[in-house]
Amino acid sequence: DAGITQSPRHKVTETGTPVTLRCHQTENHRYMYWYRQDPGHGLRLIHYSYGVKDTDKGEVSDGYSVSRSKTEDFLLTLESATSSQTSVYFCAIQESNLNSPLHFGNGTRLTVT
Amino acid sequence: KQEVTQIPAALSVPEGENLVLNCSFTDSAIYNLQWFRQDPGKGLTSLLLIQSSQREQTSGRLNASLDKSSGRSTLYIAASQPGDSATYLCAVESGYSTLTFGKGTMLLVSP
């Protein structure tokens, strides 16, 4: 398995609270991604990073922010959680940004009540 | 906008059968196509990556083909086993850090 650790694995939070999910990699890959997976929608890209302090928005970035202060860590923050953000969140890493397979973490299941 | 479709959504076969999973995409301007498997409660595991200049890739009992001009890929699984039961997803890379996923085919191989 690629060295990707997501924390926490499960979280229940209340509407309106901020939440931060962490992705940690030991592969020293430059590219890191946050996806959410929902029934009927498949995997959708939230934000991605192409280096320390370099990030960009994905398809469903509203309500989310990210930070990458070190190569190995990529944080996803829900600024004020809503029920529509109940989902399974996956972090992925990629060695180069083309023609290189993505490696995924085991996900964080987030429930917003 | 790139769209990726996987048919069938679910498939059930007895052990030992050879099977084919299908993936189609709407925009043929791709860099590569990737196949993944996902076990319940787990992340995605990369199976095969076919670059746009390639026609197929093989790994063990898995063979993936790519016909870019027609917007289609197939994943062939030979001599299926119960351990192959999982959801299989395809994804196309249309640009830098731009990977579009299908919704997957849920495969059940019964002993």
HADDOCK unambig.tbl for C-alpha pairs under 7 A between the chains (distance, minus, plus):
assign (segid A and resid 41 and name CA) (segid B and resid 103 and name CA) 6.84 0.50 0.50
assign (segid A and resid 42 and name CA) (segid B and resid 101 and name CA) 6.86 0.50 0.50
assign (segid A and resid 42 and name CA) (segid B and resid 102 and name CA) 6.61 0.50 0.50
assign (segid A and resid 42 and name CA) (segid B and resid 103 and name CA) 4.72 0.50 0.50
assign (segid A and resid 43 and name CA) (segid B and resid 101 and name CA) 6.14 0.50 0.50
assign (segid A and resid 97 and name CA) (segid B and resid 96 and name CA) 5.76 0.50 0.50
assign (segid A and resid 97 and name CA) (segid B and resid 97 and name CA) 5.66 0.50 0.50
assign (segid A and resid 98 and name CA) (segid B and resid 96 and name CA) 6.21 0.50 0.50
assign (segid A and resid 99 and name CA) (segid B and resid 31 and name CA) 6.86 0.50 0.50
assign (segid A and resid 99 and name CA) (segid B and resid 32 and name CA) 6.22 0.50 0.50
assign (segid A and resid 99 and name CA) (segid B and resid 51 and name CA) 6.49 0.50 0.50
assign (segid A and resid 101 and name CA) (segid B and resid 46 and name CA) 6.55 0.50 0.50
assign (segid A and resid 101 and name CA) (segid B and resid 49 and name CA) 6.56 0.50 0.50
assign (segid A and resid 102 and name CA) (segid B and resid 46 and name CA) 6.72 0.50 0.50
assign (segid A and resid 103 and name CA) (segid B and resid 45 and name CA) 6.64 0.50 0.50
assign (segid A and resid 103 and name CA) (segid B and resid 46 and name CA) 6.55 0.50 0.50
assign (segid A and resid 104 and name CA) (segid B and resid 43 and name CA) 5.55 0.50 0.50
assign (segid A and resid 104 and name CA) (segid B and resid 44 and name CA) 5.57 0.50 0.50
assign (segid A and resid 104 and name CA) (segid B and resid 45 and name CA) 6.79 0.50 0.50
assign (segid A and resid 105 and name CA) (segid B and resid 43 and name CA) 5.47 0.50 0.50
assign (segid A and resid 106 and name CA) (segid B and resid 42 and name CA) 4.81 0.50 0.50
assign (segid A and resid 106 and name CA) (segid B and resid 43 and name CA) 4.21 0.50 0.50
assign (segid A and resid 107 and name CA) (segid B and resid 42 and name CA) 6.76 0.50 0.50
assign (segid A and resid 107 and name CA) (segid B and resid 43 and name CA) 6.00 0.50 0.50
